[in-house]
Amino acid sequence: MEDSLLSKLQFWKKSAPTIKLGLYVCVDKIYAYQSSTDTSPEQYSSFSFKEFDWKDAFEQLVKALGPAQVQMVLSVDFYQLIQVDKPNVEPEEMSAALLWSVKDLVSQPVSNIHLDYFESSKQTTNKVSVVVAEKSKLTSLLTAAKASGIQTCGVTIEEMAITNLFNDSQARLLLSHRAGRELLLAVVKNGELYMQRRVRGFLQLDTIAAEDLAFGLADNLSLEIQRSMDFFESQLREAPVASIDLLMIGARDQLAALVSENFNQSVTPYQAESVDAVFSQMALAEFSRGES
């Protein structure tokens, strides 16, 4: 009886997190997004720290925003995305079989590999996309979050997060570019990722002056867009994409105008001050995906 009464006196226990945040996690910075409420507008925050110092990162976040439930999107620095032949095994054996498929394609030892996989519902080849990450880094990240009062509800990658950017039945080709990183081209339709590829040669896309875009870069980019569209139409047997969207900073308006000259589809620059902030917003949208 006494124990039952005392169990109700939990004033020494930490209260459960009540706010929900979307986090875009980079190796030395975390971007957080909190949606608007009846009493406050939407809020973007960023926290810088020494590379992989997760203790400092989450202590900063909790001090500024409080304990929270979060959905995380990992930047591409944390993982490799590899296409391999789909093993002919039962679903419960798939992860183990894929581990041996990718072990010679990555630098981590088998004991330090954490992997997951996905495939498009429109898949026409016997391939699966395998996400490979360092188990030790992920463990450190999630352990530090928990120790700071963060409840992690889910972790995903850039390629899957961008499916939250559009919510319509039209196929849309998205070009996503972060400073100093390879360009990501992807097709999203009905909230599903139909295809994706990383394209080299555009690392400085965000810093090229508007007047220099016409000297080959816009045409080179158009060529890569056309290759992706050709694959989408011929290999996946789909109708042409309805639009082309640019998620980047820099001279995006001028680039959209130049690229649009090569296509019938509209080319629309996504209006955002920070690509990283948009990824944090897409991270928050993962909560809705889990509830649907």
Secondary structure, 3 states (H helix, E strand, C coil): CHHHHHCCCCCCCCCCCCEEEEEEECCCEEEEEECCCCCCCCEEEEEECCCCCHHHHHHHHHHHHCCEEEEEEECHHHEEEEEEECCCCCHHHHHHHHHHHHCCCCCCCHHHEEEEEECCCCCCCCEEEEEEEEHHHHHHHHHHHHHCCEEEEEEEEHHHHHHHCCCCCCCEEEEECCCCCCEEEEEEECCEEEEEEEECCCCCCCCCCHHHCCCCHHHHHHHHHHHHHHHHHHCCCCCCCCEEEEECCCCHHHHHHHHHCCCCCEEEECCCCCHHHHHHHHHHCHHHHHHC
